[in-house]
Amino acid sequence: MTIRDAREADLPAIIEIYNAATAMRTSTAMLEPVSVEERLSWFQRHSPNRFPLWVAEIDGDGSPTA
């Protein structure tokens, strides 16, 4: 497993993981799924030096893993 800074290309997978948690109501207070477009400005406010976002890759496939 590799932990790295998130890239904008990771956002669809991040949203997929987030929406799965929303559906289960165990990890978020959100009631409805969100879209990549809705979260793009949120993602862009993050950077490795300010509000970092990290993803975990398993087997080096480049996809974030829940």
Phi and psi restraints in degrees (range 20) as a CNS / XPLOR table:
assign (resid 1 and name C) (resid 2 and name N)
       (resid 2 and name CA) (resid 2 and name C) 1.0 -121.1 20.0 2
assign (resid 2 and name N) (resid 2 and name CA)
       (resid 2 and name C) (resid 3 and name N) 1.0 132.7 20.0 2
assign (resid 2 and name C) (resid 3 and name N)
       (resid 3 and name CA) (resid 3 and name C) 1.0 -103.1 20.0 2
assign (resid 3 and name N) (resid 3 and name CA)
       (resid 3 and name C) (resid 4 and name N) 1.0 130.0 20.0 2
assign (resid 3 and name C) (resid 4 and name N)
       (resid 4 and name CA) (resid 4 and name C) 1.0 -145.9 20.0 2
assign (resid 4 and name N) (resid 4 and name CA)
       (resid 4 and name C) (resid 5 and name N) 1.0 167.2 20.0 2
assign (resid 4 and name C) (resid 5 and name N)
       (resid 5 and name CA) (resid 5 and name C) 1.0 -65.8 20.0 2
assign (resid 5 and name N) (resid 5 and name CA)
       (resid 5 and name C) (resid 6 and name N) 1.0 141.2 20.0 2
assign (resid 5 and name C) (resid 6 and name N)
       (resid 6 and name CA) (resid 6 and name C) 1.0 -70.6 20.0 2
assign (resid 6 and name N) (resid 6 and name CA)
       (resid 6 and name C) (resid 7 and name N) 1.0 147.1 20.0 2
assign (resid 6 and name C) (resid 7 and name N)
       (resid 7 and name CA) (resid 7 and name C) 1.0 -115.6 20.0 2
assign (resid 7 and name N) (resid 7 and name CA)
       (resid 7 and name C) (resid 8 and name N) 1.0 158.6 20.0 2
assign (resid 7 and name C) (resid 8 and name N)
       (resid 8 and name CA) (resid 8 and name C) 1.0 -56.8 20.0 2
assign (resid 8 and name N) (resid 8 and name CA)
       (resid 8 and name C) (resid 9 and name N) 1.0 -32.7 20.0 2
assign (resid 8 and name C) (resid 9 and name N)
       (resid 9 and name CA) (resid 9 and name C) 1.0 -63.8 20.0 2
assign (resid 9 and name N) (resid 9 and name CA)
       (resid 9 and name C) (resid 10 and name N) 1.0 -19.0 20.0 2
assign (resid 9 and name C) (resid 10 and name N)
       (resid 10 and name CA) (resid 10 and name C) 1.0 -80.3 20.0 2
assign (resid 10 and name N) (resid 10 and name CA)
       (resid 10 and name C) (resid 11 and name N) 1.0 -15.1 20.0 2
assign (resid 10 and name C) (resid 11 and name N)
       (resid 11 and name CA) (resid 11 and name C) 1.0 -57.2 20.0 2
assign (resid 11 and name N) (resid 11 and name CA)
       (resid 11 and name C) (resid 12 and name N) 1.0 -43.2 20.0 2
assign (resid 11 and name C) (resid 12 and name N)
       (resid 12 and name CA) (resid 12 and name C) 1.0 -57.7 20.0 2
assign (resid 12 and name N) (resid 12 and name CA)
       (resid 12 and name C) (resid 13 and name N) 1.0 -41.0 20.0 2
assign (resid 12 and name C) (resid 13 and name N)
       (resid 13 and name CA) (resid 13 and name C) 1.0 -69.4 20.0 2
assign (resid 13 and name N) (resid 13 and name CA)
       (resid 13 and name C) (resid 14 and name N) 1.0 -37.9 20.0 2
assign (resid 13 and name C) (resid 14 and name N)
       (resid 14 and name CA) (resid 14 and name C) 1.0 -61.3 20.0 2
assign (resid 14 and name N) (resid 14 and name CA)
       (resid 14 and name C) (resid 15 and name N) 1.0 -44.4 20.0 2
assign (resid 14 and name C) (resid 15 and name N)
       (resid 15 and name CA) (resid 15 and name C) 1.0 -65.2 20.0 2
assign (resid 15 and name N) (resid 15 and name CA)
       (resid 15 and name C) (resid 16 and name N) 1.0 -38.5 20.0 2
assign (resid 15 and name C) (resid 16 and name N)
       (resid 16 and name CA) (resid 16 and name C) 1.0 -60.8 20.0 2
assign (resid 16 and name N) (resid 16 and name CA)
       (resid 16 and name C) (resid 17 and name N) 1.0 -44.6 20.0 2
assign (resid 16 and name C) (resid 17 and name N)
       (resid 17 and name CA) (resid 17 and name C) 1.0 -65.1 20.0 2
assign (resid 17 and name N) (resid 17 and name CA)
       (resid 17 and name C) (resid 18 and name N) 1.0 -44.3 20.0 2
assign (resid 17 and name C) (resid 18 and name N)
       (resid 18 and name CA) (resid 18 and name C) 1.0 -62.0 20.0 2
assign (resid 18 and name N) (resid 18 and name CA)
       (resid 18 and name C) (resid 19 and name N) 1.0 -45.0 20.0 2
assign (resid 18 and name C) (resid 19 and name N)
       (resid 19 and name CA) (resid 19 and name C) 1.0 -66.3 20.0 2
assign (resid 19 and name N) (resid 19 and name CA)
       (resid 19 and name C) (resid 20 and name N) 1.0 -31.4 20.0 2
assign (resid 19 and name C) (resid 20 and name N)
       (resid 20 and name CA) (resid 20 and name C) 1.0 -63.8 20.0 2
assign (resid 20 and name N) (resid 20 and name CA)
       (resid 20 and name C) (resid 21 and name N) 1.0 -40.6 20.0 2
assign (resid 20 and name C) (resid 21 and name N)
       (resid 21 and name CA) (resid 21 and name C) 1.0 -68.0 20.0 2
assign (resid 21 and name N) (resid 21 and name CA)
       (resid 21 and name C) (resid 22 and name N) 1.0 -36.9 20.0 2
assign (resid 21 and name C) (resid 22 and name N)
       (resid 22 and name CA) (resid 22 and name C) 1.0 -61.5 20.0 2
assign (resid 22 and name N) (resid 22 and name CA)
       (resid 22 and name C) (resid 23 and name N) 1.0 -43.4 20.0 2
assign (resid 22 and name C) (resid 23 and name N)
       (resid 23 and name CA) (resid 23 and name C) 1.0 -63.3 20.0 2
assign (resid 23 and name N) (resid 23 and name CA)
       (resid 23 and name C) (resid 24 and name N) 1.0 -33.1 20.0 2
assign (resid 23 and name C) (resid 24 and name N)
       (resid 24 and name CA) (resid 24 and name C) 1.0 -85.3 20.0 2
assign (resid 24 and name N) (resid 24 and name CA)
       (resid 24 and name C) (resid 25 and name N) 1.0 -16.0 20.0 2
assign (resid 24 and name C) (resid 25 and name N)
       (resid 25 and name CA) (resid 25 and name C) 1.0 59.7 20.0 2
assign (resid 25 and name N) (resid 25 and name CA)
       (resid 25 and name C) (resid 26 and name N) 1.0 28.7 20.0 2
assign (resid 25 and name C) (resid 26 and name N)
       (resid 26 and name CA) (resid 26 and name C) 1.0 -106.3 20.0 2
assign (resid 26 and name N) (resid 26 and name CA)
       (resid 26 and name C) (resid 27 and name N) 1.0 -19.6 20.0 2
assign (resid 26 and name C) (resid 27 and name N)
       (resid 27 and name CA) (resid 27 and name C) 1.0 -126.7 20.0 2
assign (resid 27 and name N) (resid 27 and name CA)
       (resid 27 and name C) (resid 28 and name N) 1.0 -1.1 20.0 2
assign (resid 27 and name C) (resid 28 and name N)
       (resid 28 and name CA) (resid 28 and name C) 1.0 -148.1 20.0 2
assign (resid 28 and name N) (resid 28 and name CA)
       (resid 28 and name C) (resid 29 and name N) 1.0 156.1 20.0 2
assign (resid 28 and name C) (resid 29 and name N)
       (resid 29 and name CA) (resid 29 and name C) 1.0 -92.5 20.0 2
assign (resid 29 and name N) (resid 29 and name CA)
       (resid 29 and name C) (resid 30 and name N) 1.0 -2.0 20.0 2
assign (resid 29 and name C) (resid 30 and name N)
       (resid 30 and name CA) (resid 30 and name C) 1.0 -65.5 20.0 2
assign (resid 30 and name N) (resid 30 and name CA)
       (resid 30 and name C) (resid 31 and name N) 1.0 144.4 20.0 2
assign (resid 30 and name C) (resid 31 and name N)
       (resid 31 and name CA) (resid 31 and name C) 1.0 -105.2 20.0 2
assign (resid 31 and name N) (resid 31 and name CA)
       (resid 31 and name C) (resid 32 and name N) 1.0 -21.4 20.0 2
assign (resid 31 and name C) (resid 32 and name N)
       (resid 32 and name CA) (resid 32 and name C) 1.0 -123.9 20.0 2
assign (resid 32 and name N) (resid 32 and name CA)
       (resid 32 and name C) (resid 33 and name N) 1.0 148.1 20.0 2
assign (resid 32 and name C) (resid 33 and name N)
       (resid 33 and name CA) (resid 33 and name C) 1.0 -61.7 20.0 2
assign (resid 33 and name N) (resid 33 and name CA)
       (resid 33 and name C) (resid 34 and name N) 1.0 155.9 20.0 2
assign (resid 33 and name C) (resid 34 and name N)
       (resid 34 and name CA) (resid 34 and name C) 1.0 -112.4 20.0 2
assign (resid 34 and name N) (resid 34 and name CA)
       (resid 34 and name C) (resid 35 and name N) 1.0 162.3 20.0 2
assign (resid 34 and name C) (resid 35 and name N)
       (resid 35 and name CA) (resid 35 and name C) 1.0 -107.5 20.0 2
assign (resid 35 and name N) (resid 35 and name CA)
       (resid 35 and name C) (resid 36 and name N) 1.0 163.1 20.0 2
assign (resid 35 and name C) (resid 36 and name N)
       (resid 36 and name CA) (resid 36 and name C) 1.0 -58.8 20.0 2
assign (resid 36 and name N) (resid 36 and name CA)
       (resid 36 and name C) (resid 37 and name N) 1.0 -43.3 20.0 2
assign (resid 36 and name C) (resid 37 and name N)
       (resid 37 and name CA) (resid 37 and name C) 1.0 -61.0 20.0 2
assign (resid 37 and name N) (resid 37 and name CA)
       (resid 37 and name C) (resid 38 and name N) 1.0 -39.2 20.0 2
assign (resid 37 and name C) (resid 38 and name N)
       (resid 38 and name CA) (resid 38 and name C) 1.0 -66.8 20.0 2
assign (resid 38 and name N) (resid 38 and name CA)
       (resid 38 and name C) (resid 39 and name N) 1.0 -30.3 20.0 2
assign (resid 38 and name C) (resid 39 and name N)
       (resid 39 and name CA) (resid 39 and name C) 1.0 -100.5 20.0 2
assign (resid 39 and name N) (resid 39 and name CA)
       (resid 39 and name C) (resid 40 and name N) 1.0 -1.9 20.0 2
assign (resid 39 and name C) (resid 40 and name N)
       (resid 40 and name CA) (resid 40 and name C) 1.0 -61.6 20.0 2
assign (resid 40 and name N) (resid 40 and name CA)
       (resid 40 and name C) (resid 41 and name N) 1.0 -46.3 20.0 2
assign (resid 40 and name C) (resid 41 and name N)
       (resid 41 and name CA) (resid 41 and name C) 1.0 -65.1 20.0 2
assign (resid 41 and name N) (resid 41 and name CA)
       (resid 41 and name C) (resid 42 and name N) 1.0 -36.3 20.0 2
assign (resid 41 and name C) (resid 42 and name N)
       (resid 42 and name CA) (resid 42 and name C) 1.0 -58.3 20.0 2
assign (resid 42 and name N) (resid 42 and name CA)
       (resid 42 and name C) (resid 43 and name N) 1.0 -48.7 20.0 2
assign (resid 42 and name C) (resid 43 and name N)
       (resid 43 and name CA) (resid 43 and name C) 1.0 -60.8 20.0 2
assign (resid 43 and name N) (resid 43 and name CA)
       (resid 43 and name C) (resid 44 and name N) 1.0 -42.7 20.0 2
assign (resid 43 and name C) (resid 44 and name N)
       (resid 44 and name CA) (resid 44 and name C) 1.0 -67.9 20.0 2
assign (resid 44 and name N) (resid 44 and name CA)
       (resid 44 and name C) (resid 45 and name N) 1.0 -18.1 20.0 2
assign (resid 44 and name C) (resid 45 and name N)
       (resid 45 and name CA) (resid 45 and name C) 1.0 -79.5 20.0 2
assign (resid 45 and name N) (resid 45 and name CA)
       (resid 45 and name C) (resid 46 and name N) 1.0 -4.9 20.0 2
assign (resid 45 and name C) (resid 46 and name N)
       (resid 46 and name CA) (resid 46 and name C) 1.0 -103.2 20.0 2
assign (resid 46 and name N) (resid 46 and name CA)
       (resid 46 and name C) (resid 47 and name N) 1.0 149.4 20.0 2
assign (resid 46 and name C) (resid 47 and name N)
       (resid 47 and name CA) (resid 47 and name C) 1.0 -154.3 20.0 2
assign (resid 47 and name N) (resid 47 and name CA)
       (resid 47 and name C) (resid 48 and name N) 1.0 164.9 20.0 2
assign (resid 47 and name C) (resid 48 and name N)
       (resid 48 and name CA) (resid 48 and name C) 1.0 -56.8 20.0 2
assign (resid 48 and name N) (resid 48 and name CA)
       (resid 48 and name C) (resid 49 and name N) 1.0 -27.5 20.0 2
assign (resid 48 and name C) (resid 49 and name N)
       (resid 49 and name CA) (resid 49 and name C) 1.0 -96.6 20.0 2
assign (resid 49 and name N) (resid 49 and name CA)
       (resid 49 and name C) (resid 50 and name N) 1.0 -16.1 20.0 2
assign (resid 49 and name C) (resid 50 and name N)
       (resid 50 and name CA) (resid 50 and name C) 1.0 -141.1 20.0 2
assign (resid 50 and name N) (resid 50 and name CA)
       (resid 50 and name C) (resid 51 and name N) 1.0 114.9 20.0 2
assign (resid 50 and name C) (resid 51 and name N)
       (resid 51 and name CA) (resid 51 and name C) 1.0 56.0 20.0 2
assign (resid 51 and name N) (resid 51 and name CA)
       (resid 51 and name C) (resid 52 and name N) 1.0 61.5 20.0 2
assign (resid 51 and name C) (resid 52 and name N)
       (resid 52 and name CA) (resid 52 and name C) 1.0 -65.0 20.0 2
assign (resid 52 and name N) (resid 52 and name CA)
       (resid 52 and name C) (resid 53 and name N) 1.0 147.7 20.0 2
assign (resid 52 and name C) (resid 53 and name N)
       (resid 53 and name CA) (resid 53 and name C) 1.0 -119.4 20.0 2
assign (resid 53 and name N) (resid 53 and name CA)
       (resid 53 and name C) (resid 54 and name N) 1.0 133.7 20.0 2
assign (resid 53 and name C) (resid 54 and name N)
       (resid 54 and name CA) (resid 54 and name C) 1.0 -119.7 20.0 2
assign (resid 54 and name N) (resid 54 and name CA)
       (resid 54 and name C) (resid 55 and name N) 1.0 152.0 20.0 2
assign (resid 54 and name C) (resid 55 and name N)
       (resid 55 and name CA) (resid 55 and name C) 1.0 -126.1 20.0 2
assign (resid 55 and name N) (resid 55 and name CA)
       (resid 55 and name C) (resid 56 and name N) 1.0 154.9 20.0 2
assign (resid 55 and name C) (resid 56 and name N)
       (resid 56 and name CA) (resid 56 and name C) 1.0 -110.5 20.0 2
assign (resid 56 and name N) (resid 56 and name CA)
       (resid 56 and name C) (resid 57 and name N) 1.0 128.5 20.0 2
assign (resid 56 and name C) (resid 57 and name N)
       (resid 57 and name CA) (resid 57 and name C) 1.0 -107.3 20.0 2
assign (resid 57 and name N) (resid 57 and name CA)
       (resid 57 and name C) (resid 58 and name N) 1.0 134.7 20.0 2
assign (resid 57 and name C) (resid 58 and name N)
       (resid 58 and name CA) (resid 58 and name C) 1.0 -111.3 20.0 2
assign (resid 58 and name N) (resid 58 and name CA)
       (resid 58 and name C) (resid 59 and name N) 1.0 132.6 20.0 2
assign (resid 58 and name C) (resid 59 and name N)
       (resid 59 and name CA) (resid 59 and name C) 1.0 63.2 20.0 2
assign (resid 59 and name N) (resid 59 and name CA)
       (resid 59 and name C) (resid 60 and name N) 1.0 19.9 20.0 2
assign (resid 59 and name C) (resid 60 and name N)
       (resid 60 and name CA) (resid 60 and name C) 1.0 62.0 20.0 2
assign (resid 60 and name N) (resid 60 and name CA)
       (resid 60 and name C) (resid 61 and name N) 1.0 25.1 20.0 2
assign (resid 60 and name C) (resid 61 and name N)
       (resid 61 and name CA) (resid 61 and name C) 1.0 -81.7 20.0 2
assign (resid 61 and name N) (resid 61 and name CA)
       (resid 61 and name C) (resid 62 and name N) 1.0 -3.8 20.0 2
assign (resid 61 and name C) (resid 62 and name N)
       (resid 62 and name CA) (resid 62 and name C) 1.0 84.7 20.0 2
assign (resid 62 and name N) (resid 62 and name CA)
       (resid 62 and name C) (resid 63 and name N) 1.0 -3.6 20.0 2
assign (resid 62 and name C) (resid 63 and name N)
       (resid 63 and name CA) (resid 63 and name C) 1.0 -99.6 20.0 2
assign (resid 63 and name N) (resid 63 and name CA)
       (resid 63 and name C) (resid 64 and name N) 1.0 134.5 20.0 2
assign (resid 63 and name C) (resid 64 and name N)
       (resid 64 and name CA) (resid 64 and name C) 1.0 -61.1 20.0 2
assign (resid 64 and name N) (resid 64 and name CA)
       (resid 64 and name C) (resid 65 and name N) 1.0 149.6 20.0 2
assign (resid 64 and name C) (resid 65 and name N)
       (resid 65 and name CA) (resid 65 and name C) 1.0 -124.6 20.0 2
assign (resid 65 and name N) (resid 65 and name CA)
       (resid 65 and name C) (resid 66 and name N) 1.0 139.2 20.0 2
